[in-house]
Amino acid sequence: MLHSLLFTVAQAAVVAQAESGGTPGTGTGAGAGASSFLQGPFFLIIAMVAIMYFLMFRPQQKREKERREMLSRLAKGDKVLTTGGIVGVIVGLKEKTAVLRVSEEPNVKMEFLRAAVSRVISSDLDDDSGENGK
């Protein structure tokens, strides 16, 4: 994805240079190339790519890192929510899978991929759900 983005930026620079009637590296002096670089559309494209990186890609990478850490910290007894909306308690862990107990009576256990675990549910939610059932 990054390669295609850089290729698009390079194409835009070539098109902008061709429309201005010059060739890359031509100018009347040493300062002419630098001033056209700062004023041209190439600088704007670079600025937009930098803004996109800091607003979209960095936060996404941070969330993915936190998710990987959460999945690696899973332990027996953790109450979790799966991506399918199933709530259960972890009773077994393997390298790629987790076995959840989703019901006490009858005792129902299901095996999920670790990647299917959406989040670990805190015990605070248990207290609230008990009050709603009254």
Secondary structure, DSSP 4 states (H G I P E B T S, - for coil): -HHHHHHHHHHHHHHHHHHHT--TT--SSHHHHHHHHHHSHHHHHHHHHHHHIIIIIHHHHHHHHHHHHHHHT--TT-EEEETTS-EEEEEEE-SSEEEEEEETTTTEEEEEEGGGEEEEPPHHHHHHHHHHT-
